[in-house]
Amino acid sequence: MTQQENQHDVVVIGAGMAGHCAAIEAARRGASVLLLEKTALYGGSTRMCGGAFAFAGTEVQRRNEIPDSAQLLEQDLLEAGKHRNDKALVHVYAERQYETYEWLQAMGLRFDKVSLSGSQSVPRNHSIDPVLVLETLHAQALVAGVAYRAGAHVERLLTEGEGDARRVIGVVLKDGERIGARGGVVIATGGFSRAPDLVERFAPHLREARPMGGHGNTGDGLRMAWALGADLIDLGYVKGTFGAPVAEPAPGKEEVAPRLVSAMYRGAIIVNRAGRRFVNESVSYKTIGDRCLEQPELLGFQVFDQRVMDQSSPLPTVADYKGALDAGLVKQADSLEALAAALGIDAAALRETVDAYNRACDGAEPDAFGRTSLSTGYGKPTRVETGPFYGLACTTGLTSTYCGLHIDVDARVLDVYKRPIEGLYATGEVMGGFHGETYMSGSSLAKGCIFGRLAAQHAVARAAA
Ligand SMILES: Cc1cc2nc3c(=O)[nH]c(=O)nc-3n(C[C@H](O)[C@H](O)[C@H](O)COP(=O)(O)OP(=O)(O)OC[C@H]3O[C@@H](n4cnc5c(N)ncnc54)[C@H](O)[C@@H]3O)c2cc1C
């Protein structure tokens, strides 16, 4: 390969949701783009995720008479983040989310189902098969002229100049190959859930959480930019996600079994091995994840009745209770006592817990944990009473890390003095600042798309300047 062939306008590192969106945007603007993926198969965490996108003001919400707006979504994001998010980044999401929804729909992707999830004050998770999204994006990237290379492990960034004049001019692969980027390098390498050293350093409280992100998500992009003095933020807020089933899927069901189950937002309660609740189940699954790690054996058992099972749907996958039952993750029994025996939890205590919970549902007494809704103020909790009963043992998974490189509204990576590092951009799970203290469900996928496209726009303009 000649030196000229190894020069591109924009180089994108990491081919998940965020990297694909950045690459497509840059290529559609006429730039020469190289998308590099470390593993053999593109997709990262995006490939294994629940496929829920948080959008507001959509047709499907209107059809279902769900009153939502960009303003309400923005407010929910800030509330979820306990107002410790970077407000400018949140505002960009709120402003651009609807256009992002249309951008994806224009590729033929359809968001026909909307549901309620963590930290949402109205149902706004628009679900779709994430593999379909990836395959569509990948095909669009190739059509737009993006050059794609799998098995291309970027190890570090190439820079030129010293001090204030230093800028990023390309990347170096693990085998030493150098690749130039005239306009900029976009880091879209995902989180670090598969990097035990970074988990130990930044989130030691999660060392027992089950690593669940993409296998290539070892924090490489974070390290590369950190080496150049990038500002790192939100590291103290990394949280696990409650709802990782403990049982192994039955043979042959490994690929179809849901990786996470959250029946609590449809009415399940969560108890520990002693049969006692330990959390208000309507709060964010991140907060529930923290509480779960305080329980014996790090376990929380979701317990629900037929009324909840009847709300099962294949998408979002977290609500695929029938799929989880079919894969052997969920136990079924005709009585609560039999369910307790099947799950190995204290039957008498479970009965007491359910009776008290049902009295609170009827308004006869206050709920022991203050639960008054299904999720974040939306929907009324329902009695656990209609057999058969269902339950599954879950723990906290480290699905995503949602912290890292501090970026500005153009997705430029900032250094520790809050100055942009010339030629360096970040998007997706590797970026920090957006979520703040905790996470609103469905906001990671769209965030990667929004900031990836902004990064691309800036880098393309830089290449042309
Ligand atoms: C089980 C599960 C369920 C989830 N459900 C949802 C959901 O429903 N909605 C939602 O919004 N979010 C969800 N998330 C989170 C969401 O999936 C991720 O945050 C998001 O997909 C991250 O996208 P990304 O493009 O930033 O990173 P990824 O999709 O992880 O892609 C990063 C890519 O970069 C590659 N890479 C890493 N290092 C290098 C390197 N050095 N050189 C080259 N390539 C490299 C990786 O191999 C990977 O392919 C879920 C996560 C999990 C694990």
Ligand as a Chemical Component Dictionary entry (heavy atoms), coordinates in Angstrom:
data_LIG
# 
_chem_comp.id                   LIG 
_chem_comp.type                 NON-POLYMER 
_chem_comp.pdbx_formal_charge   0 
_chem_comp.three_letter_code    LIG 
# 
loop_
_chem_comp_atom.comp_id 
_chem_comp_atom.atom_id 
_chem_comp_atom.alt_atom_id 
_chem_comp_atom.type_symbol 
_chem_comp_atom.charge 
_chem_comp_atom.model_Cartn_x 
_chem_comp_atom.model_Cartn_y 
_chem_comp_atom.model_Cartn_z 
_chem_comp_atom.pdbx_ordinal 
LIG C1  C1  C 0 -26.803 -6.727 27.173 1  
LIG C2  C2  C 0 -26.813 -5.267 26.811 2  
LIG C3  C3  C 0 -28.031 -4.622 26.558 3  
LIG C4  C4  C 0 -28.046 -3.259 26.225 4  
LIG N1  N1  N 0 -29.224 -2.676 25.852 5  
LIG C5  C5  C 0 -29.233 -1.388 25.416 6  
LIG C6  C6  C 0 -30.413 -0.816 24.870 7  
LIG O1  O1  O 0 -31.429 -1.476 24.713 8  
LIG N2  N2  N 0 -30.380 0.501  24.504 9  
LIG C7  C7  C 0 -29.239 1.265  24.608 10 
LIG O2  O2  O 0 -29.283 2.455  24.264 11 
LIG N3  N3  N 0 -28.098 0.717  25.077 12 
LIG C8  C8  C 0 -28.059 -0.584 25.457 13 
LIG N4  N4  N 0 -26.896 -1.145 25.894 14 
LIG C9  C9  C 0 -25.674 -0.334 25.826 15 
LIG C10 C10 C 0 -25.285 -0.166 24.355 16 
LIG O3  O3  O 0 -25.437 -1.389 23.683 17 
LIG C11 C11 C 0 -23.851 0.297  24.196 18 
LIG O4  O4  O 0 -23.550 1.339  25.087 19 
LIG C12 C12 C 0 -23.651 0.777  22.754 20 
LIG O5  O5  O 0 -24.017 -0.242 21.851 21 
LIG C13 C13 C 0 -22.213 1.182  22.546 22 
LIG O6  O6  O 0 -22.034 1.490  21.190 23 
LIG P1  P1  P 0 -20.592 1.910  20.699 24 
LIG O7  O7  O 0 -20.673 1.989  19.225 25 
LIG O8  O8  O 0 -20.106 3.061  21.471 26 
LIG O9  O9  O 0 -19.672 0.672  21.129 27 
LIG P2  P2  P 0 -19.714 -0.842 20.641 28 
LIG O10 O10 O 0 -20.988 -1.185 19.992 29 
LIG O11 O11 O 0 -19.281 -1.663 21.784 30 
LIG O12 O12 O 0 -18.606 -0.871 19.500 31 
LIG C14 C14 C 0 -17.251 -0.620 19.799 32 
LIG C15 C15 C 0 -16.402 -1.376 18.792 33 
LIG O13 O13 O 0 -15.053 -0.919 18.876 34 
LIG C16 C16 C 0 -14.195 -2.026 18.694 35 
LIG N5  N5  N 0 -12.869 -1.699 19.232 36 
LIG C17 C17 C 0 -12.510 -1.603 20.540 37 
LIG N6  N6  N 0 -11.204 -1.304 20.639 38 
LIG C18 C18 C 0 -10.726 -1.197 19.375 39 
LIG C19 C19 C 0 -9.434  -0.929 18.829 40 
LIG N7  N7  N 0 -8.370  -0.730 19.616 41 
LIG N8  N8  N 0 -9.280  -0.912 17.479 42 
LIG C20 C20 C 0 -10.346 -1.133 16.654 43 
LIG N9  N9  N 0 -11.591 -1.414 17.128 44 
LIG C21 C21 C 0 -11.778 -1.439 18.469 45 
LIG C22 C22 C 0 -14.911 -3.127 19.453 46 
LIG O14 O14 O 0 -14.444 -4.406 19.087 47 
LIG C23 C23 C 0 -16.361 -2.871 19.064 48 
LIG O15 O15 O 0 -16.730 -3.579 17.904 49 
LIG C24 C24 C 0 -26.830 -2.516 26.202 50 
LIG C25 C25 C 0 -25.611 -3.161 26.442 51 
LIG C26 C26 C 0 -25.594 -4.532 26.708 52 
LIG C27 C27 C 0 -24.263 -5.213 26.883 53 
# 
loop_
_chem_comp_bond.comp_id 
_chem_comp_bond.atom_id_1 
_chem_comp_bond.atom_id_2 
_chem_comp_bond.value_order 
_chem_comp_bond.pdbx_ordinal 
LIG C1  C2  SING 1  
LIG C2  C3  SING 2  
LIG C2  C26 DOUB 3  
LIG C3  C4  DOUB 4  
LIG C4  N1  SING 5  
LIG C4  C24 SING 6  
LIG N1  C5  DOUB 7  
LIG C5  C6  SING 8  
LIG C5  C8  SING 9  
LIG C6  O1  DOUB 10 
LIG C6  N2  SING 11 
LIG N2  C7  SING 12 
LIG C7  O2  DOUB 13 
LIG C7  N3  SING 14 
LIG N3  C8  DOUB 15 
LIG C8  N4  SING 16 
LIG N4  C9  SING 17 
LIG N4  C24 SING 18 
LIG C9  C10 SING 19 
LIG C10 O3  SING 20 
LIG C10 C11 SING 21 
LIG C11 O4  SING 22 
LIG C11 C12 SING 23 
LIG C12 O5  SING 24 
LIG C12 C13 SING 25 
LIG C13 O6  SING 26 
LIG O6  P1  SING 27 
LIG P1  O7  DOUB 28 
LIG P1  O8  SING 29 
LIG P1  O9  SING 30 
LIG O9  P2  SING 31 
LIG P2  O10 DOUB 32 
LIG P2  O11 SING 33 
LIG P2  O12 SING 34 
LIG O12 C14 SING 35 
LIG C14 C15 SING 36 
LIG C15 O13 SING 37 
LIG C15 C23 SING 38 
LIG O13 C16 SING 39 
LIG C16 N5  SING 40 
LIG C16 C22 SING 41 
LIG N5  C17 SING 42 
LIG N5  C21 SING 43 
LIG C17 N6  DOUB 44 
LIG N6  C18 SING 45 
LIG C18 C19 SING 46 
LIG C18 C21 DOUB 47 
LIG C19 N7  SING 48 
LIG C19 N8  DOUB 49 
LIG N8  C20 SING 50 
LIG C20 N9  DOUB 51 
LIG N9  C21 SING 52 
LIG C22 O14 SING 53 
LIG C22 C23 SING 54 
LIG C23 O15 SING 55 
LIG C24 C25 DOUB 56 
LIG C25 C26 SING 57 
LIG C26 C27 SING 58 
# 
